[in-house]
Amino acid sequence: MTLPKIDSKRFTTETGLRITVQVPESYVQKIVDAVVSEDRLKYGDYDSVSWRSAPGIQQFRSLGGGRNTPAETAVTVPCVELSFFLSGDEAGAARVIETLYTVHPYEEPVIFVTPCMRMLHIRGLDEDNPNRFWNNPPEAWVPEDHR
């Protein structure tokens, strides 16, 4: 897949990998902490940047080829999707994915790796934009340190 070339005076682009992993909600923070120990998950002027969805339902049925015996019916597990961006460093991506296998509770974790492009702001532009949170009364989601 070829990613488009996008030029802008407002942002720069960077190619890399979007990692998405499905995980029971109770394991998410453990996985985030383990990943951040391998890669800071830097995104422009921030780090530890990841996304987790609201819980959904993952379904699977053991075929008996692995640790678990074959099952007659599929089971469902409440899970979230956790995703984050990695730069194009192949060795670093391999370490992060190995870390996912180490800390994930499943024998066969559902992990997707997708080539992608992210946009990064150009520092100092648009500071007076009335839509920026710092130009408005603070909302509940704004961390105390940023008010």
N, CA and C atoms as a LAMMPS dump frame, in Angstrom:
ITEM: TIMESTEP
0
ITEM: NUMBER OF ATOMS
441
ITEM: BOX BOUNDS ff ff ff
-5.0000000000000000e+02 5.0000000000000000e+02
-5.0000000000000000e+02 5.0000000000000000e+02
-5.0000000000000000e+02 5.0000000000000000e+02
ITEM: ATOMS id mol type element x y z
1 1 1 N 0.848 -1.173 0
2 1 2 C 0 0 0
3 1 3 C 0.891 1.232 0
4 2 1 N 0.608 2.137 -0.902
5 2 2 C 1.345 3.39 -0.98
6 2 3 C 0.539 4.48 -0.295
7 3 1 N 1.171 5.155 0.638
8 3 2 C 0.504 6.255 1.338
9 3 3 C 0.649 7.528 0.516
10 4 1 N -0.343 8.416 0.55
11 4 2 C -0.284 9.632 -0.267
12 4 3 C 0.778 10.599 0.251
13 5 1 N 1.28 11.436 -0.653
14 5 2 C 2.188 12.512 -0.251
15 5 3 C 1.317 13.729 0.019
16 6 1 N 1.381 14.24 1.235
17 6 2 C 0.557 15.383 1.623
18 6 3 C 1.487 16.492 2.096
19 7 1 N 1.44 17.63 1.42
20 7 2 C 2.258 18.784 1.794
21 7 3 C 1.372 19.849 2.407
22 8 1 N 1.856 20.476 3.48
23 8 2 C 1.098 21.526 4.137
24 8 3 C 2.045 22.452 4.879
25 9 1 N 1.667 23.703 4.981
26 9 2 C 2.41 24.657 5.805
27 9 3 C 1.92 24.603 7.244
28 10 1 N 0.854 23.841 7.509
29 10 2 C 0.236 23.751 8.835
30 10 3 C 0.733 22.562 9.639
31 11 1 N 1.145 21.475 8.969
32 11 2 C 1.574 20.261 9.647
33 11 3 C 2.611 19.522 8.812
34 12 1 N 3.321 18.616 9.465
35 12 2 C 4.228 17.712 8.762
36 12 3 C 3.625 16.309 8.838
37 13 1 N 4.146 15.41 8.024
38 13 2 C 3.656 14.037 8.048
39 13 3 C 4.796 13.088 8.409
40 14 1 N 4.403 11.956 8.96
41 14 2 C 5.375 10.91 9.299
42 14 3 C 4.697 9.562 9.06
43 15 1 N 5.399 8.677 8.377
44 15 2 C 4.846 7.345 8.164
45 15 3 C 5.318 6.418 9.277
46 16 1 N 4.528 5.403 9.511
47 16 2 C 4.858 4.438 10.548
48 16 3 C 3.832 3.324 10.567
49 17 1 N 3.606 2.771 11.737
50 17 2 C 2.698 1.647 11.904
51 17 3 C 1.648 1.969 12.954
52 18 1 N 0.422 1.621 12.655
53 18 2 C -0.636 1.687 13.663
54 18 3 C -0.811 0.275 14.189
55 19 1 N -0.594 0.121 15.478
56 19 2 C -0.748 -1.166 16.138
57 19 3 C -2.092 -1.156 16.857
58 20 1 N -2.903 -2.17 16.6
59 20 2 C -4.191 -2.319 17.268
60 20 3 C -4.228 -3.698 17.901
61 21 1 N -4.55 -3.745 19.18
62 21 2 C -4.625 -5.019 19.892
63 21 3 C -5.941 -5.076 20.663
64 22 1 N -6.613 -6.215 20.591
65 22 2 C -7.838 -6.436 21.357
66 22 3 C -7.45 -7.107 22.665
67 23 1 N -7.973 -6.574 23.769
68 23 2 C -7.539 -7.055 25.076
69 23 3 C -8.662 -6.896 26.1
70 24 1 N -8.789 -7.864 27.013
71 24 2 C -9.743 -7.661 28.11
72 24 3 C -9.394 -6.365 28.848
73 25 1 N -10.424 -5.605 29.206
74 25 2 C -10.216 -4.274 29.779
75 25 3 C -9.31 -4.283 31.009
76 26 1 N -9.391 -5.325 31.819
77 26 2 C -8.588 -5.368 33.048
78 26 3 C -7.082 -5.447 32.766
79 27 1 N -6.681 -5.759 31.551
80 27 2 C -5.256 -5.862 31.204
81 27 3 C -4.717 -4.652 30.455
82 28 1 N -5.577 -3.711 30.109
83 28 2 C -5.154 -2.607 29.249
84 28 3 C -3.998 -1.813 29.842
85 29 1 N -4.111 -1.366 31.084
86 29 2 C -3.055 -0.521 31.643
87 29 3 C -1.749 -1.29 31.77
88 30 1 N -1.81 -2.563 32.106
89 30 2 C -0.6 -3.389 32.174
90 30 3 C 0.086 -3.431 30.807
91 31 1 N -0.709 -3.563 29.762
92 31 2 C -0.151 -3.601 28.409
93 31 3 C 0.415 -2.242 28.02
94 32 1 N -0.321 -1.162 28.301
95 32 2 C 0.184 0.186 27.998
96 32 3 C 1.511 0.421 28.713
97 33 1 N 1.586 0.083 29.995
98 33 2 C 2.825 0.289 30.75
99 33 3 C 3.981 -0.502 30.146
100 34 1 N 3.718 -1.731 29.729
101 34 2 C 4.772 -2.562 29.137
102 34 3 C 5.223 -1.993 27.79
103 35 1 N 4.269 -1.54 26.98
104 35 2 C 4.621 -0.963 25.68
105 35 3 C 5.446 0.305 25.863
106 36 1 N 5.018 1.167 26.794
107 36 2 C 5.741 2.423 27.029
108 36 3 C 7.15 2.159 27.566
109 37 1 N 7.365 1.023 28.198
110 37 2 C 8.731 0.695 28.637
111 37 3 C 9.63 0.357 27.446
112 38 1 N 9.045 -0.001 26.307
113 38 2 C 9.803 -0.304 25.086
114 38 3 C 9.855 0.875 24.121
115 39 1 N 8.791 1.661 24.078
116 39 2 C 8.684 2.787 23.151
117 39 3 C 7.894 3.886 23.862
118 40 1 N 8.387 5.083 23.867
119 40 2 C 7.724 6.175 24.602
120 40 3 C 6.374 6.57 24.007
121 41 1 N 6.038 6.046 22.838
122 41 2 C 4.8 6.406 22.15
123 41 3 C 4.695 7.925 22.003
124 42 1 N 5.783 8.492 21.49
125 42 2 C 5.872 9.939 21.314
126 42 3 C 5.001 10.369 20.144
127 43 1 N 4.303 11.465 20.335
128 43 2 C 3.456 12.057 19.298
129 43 3 C 3.662 13.563 19.38
130 44 1 N 4.549 14.078 18.548
131 44 2 C 4.866 15.507 18.586
132 44 3 C 5.439 15.895 19.926
133 45 1 N 4.787 16.82 20.6
134 45 2 C 5.248 17.329 21.893
135 45 3 C 4.712 16.528 23.078
136 46 1 N 4.189 15.336 22.833
137 46 2 C 3.595 14.504 23.879
138 46 3 C 4.164 13.092 23.787
139 47 1 N 4.055 12.344 24.875
140 47 2 C 4.384 10.925 24.808
141 47 3 C 3.325 10.142 25.58
142 48 1 N 3.469 8.836 25.612
143 48 2 C 2.48 7.936 26.208
144 48 3 C 1.118 8.075 25.524
145 49 1 N 1.123 8.342 24.22
146 49 2 C -0.108 8.581 23.469
147 49 3 C -0.66 7.247 22.947
148 50 1 N -1.851 6.904 23.403
149 50 2 C -2.528 5.691 22.938
150 50 3 C -4.029 5.942 22.953
151 51 1 N -4.759 5.022 22.37
152 51 2 C -6.21 5.11 22.319
153 51 3 C -6.788 3.796 22.783
154 52 1 N -7.811 3.844 23.598
155 52 2 C -8.559 2.64 23.946
156 52 3 C -10.03 2.906 23.721
157 53 1 N -10.688 1.94 23.106
158 53 2 C -12.102 2.068 22.789
159 53 3 C -12.942 1.762 24.018
160 54 1 N -14.215 2.037 23.907
161 54 2 C -15.172 1.559 24.905
162 54 3 C -15.236 0.037 24.774
163 55 1 N -15.577 -0.65 25.849
164 55 2 C -15.635 -2.118 25.764
165 55 3 C -16.628 -2.593 24.705
166 56 1 N -16.213 -3.612 24.01
167 56 2 C -17.054 -4.3 23.037
168 56 3 C -16.979 -5.787 23.339
169 57 1 N -17.422 -6.585 22.418
170 57 2 C -17.439 -8.028 22.639
171 57 3 C -16.55 -8.715 21.606
172 58 1 N -15.582 -9.463 22.07
173 58 2 C -14.754 -10.3 21.204
174 58 3 C -15.307 -11.724 21.278
175 59 1 N -15.33 -12.401 20.15
176 59 2 C -15.845 -13.77 20.102
177 59 3 C -14.776 -14.681 19.534
178 60 1 N -14.677 -15.902 20.087
179 60 2 C -13.756 -16.892 19.539
180 60 3 C -14.16 -18.292 19.975
181 61 1 N -13.615 -19.274 19.258
182 61 2 C -13.843 -20.683 19.582
183 61 3 C -12.525 -21.411 19.405
184 62 1 N -12.104 -22.139 20.403
185 62 2 C -10.861 -22.895 20.329
186 62 3 C -11.022 -24.067 19.365
187 63 1 N -10.058 -24.206 18.457
188 63 2 C -10.049 -25.326 17.521
189 63 3 C -9.26 -26.513 18.061
190 64 1 N -8.607 -26.322 19.197
191 64 2 C -7.902 -27.424 19.834
192 64 3 C -6.465 -27.595 19.397
193 65 1 N -5.963 -26.727 18.544
194 65 2 C -4.582 -26.862 18.089
195 65 3 C -3.567 -26.278 19.052
196 66 1 N -4.013 -25.491 19.993
197 66 2 C -3.108 -24.839 20.932
198 66 3 C -3.236 -25.419 22.324
199 67 1 N -3.069 -24.604 23.317
200 67 2 C -3.104 -25.005 24.722
201 67 3 C -4.489 -25.49 25.148
202 68 1 N -5.533 -24.872 24.59
203 68 2 C -6.901 -25.184 25.004
204 68 3 C -7.51 -26.298 24.156
205 69 1 N -8.366 -27.076 24.78
206 69 2 C -9.059 -28.155 24.073
207 69 3 C -10.075 -27.56 23.109
208 70 1 N -10.498 -28.32 22.105
209 70 2 C -11.495 -27.803 21.175
210 70 3 C -12.803 -27.499 21.9
211 71 1 N -13.48 -26.469 21.455
212 71 2 C -14.756 -26.079 22.049
213 71 3 C -15.864 -26.291 21.015
214 72 1 N -17.04 -26.62 21.499
215 72 2 C -18.171 -26.824 20.593
216 72 3 C -18.769 -25.5 20.137
217 73 1 N -18.761 -24.522 21.021
218 73 2 C -19.367 -23.236 20.682
219 73 3 C -18.385 -22.1 20.962
220 74 1 N -18.651 -20.986 20.33
221 74 2 C -17.83 -19.795 20.548
222 74 3 C -18.183 -19.173 21.895
223 75 1 N -17.2 -18.51 22.486
224 75 2 C -17.411 -17.759 23.722
225 75 3 C -17.226 -16.277 23.412
226 76 1 N -17.747 -15.435 24.285
227 76 2 C -17.561 -13.997 24.125
228 76 3 C -16.862 -13.449 25.356
229 77 1 N -16.038 -12.441 25.127
230 77 2 C -15.272 -11.806 26.194
231 77 3 C -15.378 -10.291 26.003
232 78 1 N -15.737 -9.53 27.053
233 78 2 C -15.708 -8.068 26.934
234 78 3 C -14.256 -7.618 26.739
235 79 1 N -13.996 -6.895 25.685
236 79 2 C -12.642 -6.424 25.366
237 79 3 C -12.679 -4.982 24.888
238 80 1 N -11.531 -4.343 24.916
239 80 2 C -11.349 -3.035 24.302
240 80 3 C -10.321 -3.185 23.195
241 81 1 N -10.309 -2.209 22.303
242 81 2 C -9.223 -2.134 21.337
243 81 3 C -8.285 -1.032 21.795
244 82 1 N -7.032 -1.37 21.862
245 82 2 C -5.976 -0.436 22.217
246 82 3 C -5.179 -0.192 20.952
247 83 1 N -4.916 1.072 20.627
248 83 2 C -4.107 1.351 19.446
249 83 3 C -3.126 2.47 19.733
250 84 1 N -2.029 2.439 18.973
251 84 2 C -0.985 3.446 19.11
252 84 3 C -0.142 3.456 17.847
253 85 1 N 0.651 4.503 17.683
254 85 2 C 1.507 4.701 16.511
255 85 3 C 2.946 4.367 16.873
256 86 1 N 3.617 3.671 15.96
257 86 2 C 5.052 3.435 16.074
258 86 3 C 5.734 3.985 14.836
259 87 1 N 6.908 4.583 15.008
260 87 2 C 7.667 5.035 13.851
261 87 3 C 8.095 3.819 13.036
262 88 1 N 8.659 4.047 11.879
263 88 2 C 8.989 2.963 10.952
264 88 3 C 10.168 2.094 11.348
265 89 1 N 10.662 2.202 12.564
266 89 2 C 11.788 1.392 13.025
267 89 3 C 11.345 -0.064 13.183
268 90 1 N 11.769 -0.934 12.256
269 90 2 C 11.307 -2.324 12.259
270 90 3 C 11.733 -3.087 13.513
271 91 1 N 12.961 -2.879 13.957
272 91 2 C 13.434 -3.588 15.155
273 91 3 C 12.645 -3.14 16.38
274 92 1 N 12.357 -1.839 16.48
275 92 2 C 11.571 -1.333 17.594
276 92 3 C 10.15 -1.872 17.565
277 93 1 N 9.561 -1.945 16.37
278 93 2 C 8.207 -2.498 16.246
279 93 3 C 8.191 -3.968 16.657
280 94 1 N 9.202 -4.719 16.269
281 94 2 C 9.274 -6.136 16.655
282 94 3 C 9.361 -6.269 18.173
283 95 1 N 10.154 -5.41 18.834
284 95 2 C 10.258 -5.46 20.302
285 95 3 C 8.915 -5.162 20.959
286 96 1 N 8.198 -4.161 20.44
287 96 2 C 6.904 -3.806 21.016
288 96 3 C 5.911 -4.95 20.836
289 97 1 N 5.89 -5.554 19.658
290 97 2 C 4.948 -6.648 19.418
291 97 3 C 5.315 -7.87 20.262
292 98 1 N 6.598 -8.143 20.428
293 98 2 C 7.014 -9.22 21.336
294 98 3 C 6.558 -8.924 22.763
295 99 1 N 6.617 -7.66 23.161
296 99 2 C 6.142 -7.258 24.479
297 99 3 C 4.642 -7.511 24.61
298 100 1 N 3.889 -7.219 23.548
299 100 2 C 2.451 -7.502 23.574
300 100 3 C 2.202 -8.988 23.815
301 101 1 N 2.957 -9.84 23.135
302 101 2 C 2.794 -11.286 23.331
303 101 3 C 3.167 -11.702 24.753
304 102 1 N 4.135 -11.03 25.338
305 102 2 C 4.57 -11.374 26.692
306 102 3 C 3.531 -11.031 27.749
307 103 1 N 2.899 -9.851 27.629
308 103 2 C 1.999 -9.39 28.697
309 103 3 C 0.523 -9.663 28.431
310 104 1 N 0.172 -10.024 27.226
311 104 2 C -1.235 -10.276 26.897
312 104 3 C -1.675 -11.601 27.515
313 105 1 N -2.914 -11.681 28.038
314 105 2 C -3.34 -12.912 28.703
315 105 3 C -3.695 -14.056 27.741
316 106 1 N -3.825 -13.773 26.464
317 106 2 C -4.234 -14.804 25.514
318 106 3 C -3.042 -15.572 24.94
319 107 1 N -3.302 -16.812 24.548
320 107 2 C -2.334 -17.599 23.792
321 107 3 C -2.145 -16.988 22.396
322 108 1 N -3.234 -16.546 21.803
323 108 2 C -3.217 -15.984 20.452
324 108 3 C -3.853 -14.603 20.464
325 109 1 N -3.096 -13.58 20.891
326 109 2 C -3.674 -12.239 20.938
327 109 3 C -4.03 -11.753 19.532
328 110 1 N -5.1 -10.972 19.451
329 110 2 C -5.504 -10.372 18.188
330 110 3 C -4.749 -9.047 18.061
331 111 1 N -3.771 -9.028 17.154
332 111 2 C -2.923 -7.853 16.944
333 111 3 C -2.927 -7.543 15.45
334 112 1 N -3.238 -6.306 15.113
335 112 2 C -3.197 -5.854 13.73
336 112 3 C -2.104 -4.801 13.591
337 113 1 N -1.338 -4.876 12.504
338 113 2 C -0.289 -3.905 12.208
339 113 3 C -0.616 -3.309 10.838
340 114 1 N -0.828 -1.998 10.813
341 114 2 C -1.253 -1.328 9.596
342 114 3 C -0.307 -0.172 9.266
343 115 1 N 0.224 -0.125 8.032
344 115 2 C 1.01 1.051 7.656
345 115 3 C 0.099 2.277 7.682
346 116 1 N 0.622 3.379 8.184
347 116 2 C -0.208 4.584 8.248
348 116 3 C 0.658 5.838 8.202
349 117 1 N -0.013 6.964 8.138
350 117 2 C 0.638 8.265 8.164
351 117 3 C -0.029 9.088 9.25
352 118 1 N 0.778 9.808 10.011
353 118 2 C 0.206 10.71 11.008
354 118 3 C 0.608 12.138 10.688
355 119 1 N -0.181 13.061 11.192
356 119 2 C 0.081 14.477 11.001
357 119 3 C 0.575 15.052 12.324
358 120 1 N 1.604 15.895 12.237
359 120 2 C 2.176 16.537 13.425
360 120 3 C 2.148 18.051 13.224
361 121 1 N 1.648 18.764 14.222
362 121 2 C 1.541 20.219 14.096
363 121 3 C 2.919 20.854 13.981
364 122 1 N 2.951 22.019 13.401
365 122 2 C 4.178 22.804 13.378
366 122 3 C 4.086 23.754 14.563
367 123 1 N 4.988 23.574 15.507
368 123 2 C 4.985 24.309 16.773
369 123 3 C 4.92 25.816 16.533
370 124 1 N 4.055 26.487 17.29
371 124 2 C 3.963 27.94 17.26
372 124 3 C 2.921 28.495 16.301
373 125 1 N 2.406 27.67 15.403
374 125 2 C 1.376 28.151 14.481
375 125 3 C 0.008 28.112 15.155
376 126 1 N -0.825 29.061 14.815
377 126 2 C -2.238 28.98 15.183
378 126 3 C -2.492 29.093 16.695
379 127 1 N -1.556 29.713 17.427
380 127 2 C -1.702 29.816 18.886
381 127 3 C -2.939 30.616 19.307
382 128 1 N -3.369 31.56 18.478
383 128 2 C -4.511 32.395 18.843
384 128 3 C -5.832 31.859 18.29
385 129 1 N -5.841 30.668 17.75
386 129 2 C -7.063 30.051 17.215
387 129 3 C -8.104 29.959 18.331
388 130 1 N -9.296 30.52 18.114
389 130 2 C -10.309 30.501 19.177
390 130 3 C -10.83 29.104 19.515
391 131 1 N -10.521 28.112 18.694
392 131 2 C -10.959 26.746 18.974
393 131 3 C -10.004 25.986 19.891
394 132 1 N -8.822 26.503 20.135
395 132 2 C -7.868 25.808 20.999
396 132 3 C -8.341 25.885 22.443
397 133 1 N -8.15 24.821 23.174
398 133 2 C -8.677 24.759 24.543
399 133 3 C -8.11 25.857 25.429
400 134 1 N -6.874 26.268 25.203
401 134 2 C -6.272 27.285 26.066
402 134 3 C -6.844 28.672 25.812
403 135 1 N -7.607 28.851 24.73
404 135 2 C -8.256 30.131 24.438
405 135 3 C -9.726 30.13 24.857
406 136 1 N -10.097 29.176 25.696
407 136 2 C -11.484 29.027 26.146
408 136 3 C -11.497 28.715 27.639
409 137 1 N -12.656 28.893 28.279
410 137 2 C -12.749 28.461 29.684
411 137 3 C -12.419 26.968 29.764
412 138 1 N -11.704 26.529 30.799
413 138 2 C -11.288 25.126 30.869
414 138 3 C -12.473 24.169 30.98
415 139 1 N -12.391 23.103 30.208
416 139 2 C -13.392 22.049 30.272
417 139 3 C -12.873 20.943 31.184
418 140 1 N -13.758 20.063 31.588
419 140 2 C -13.411 19.009 32.546
420 140 3 C -12.279 18.111 32.051
421 141 1 N -12.155 17.9 30.743
422 141 2 C -11.132 16.992 30.22
423 141 3 C -9.735 17.605 30.202
424 142 1 N -9.628 18.918 30.398
425 142 2 C -8.32 19.581 30.367
426 142 3 C -7.586 19.308 31.679
427 143 1 N -6.388 18.699 31.617
428 143 2 C -5.645 18.434 32.863
429 143 3 C -5.372 19.71 33.652
430 144 1 N -5.36 19.604 34.952
431 144 2 C -5.124 20.753 35.831
432 144 3 C -3.855 21.513 35.439
433 145 1 N -2.787 20.784 35.116
434 145 2 C -1.515 21.416 34.771
435 145 3 C -1.604 22.267 33.503
436 146 1 N -2.637 22.085 32.701
437 146 2 C -2.759 22.807 31.419
438 146 3 C -3.777 23.939 31.478
439 147 1 N -4.337 24.166 32.652
440 147 2 C -5.342 25.232 32.775
441 147 3 C -4.706 26.561 33.06
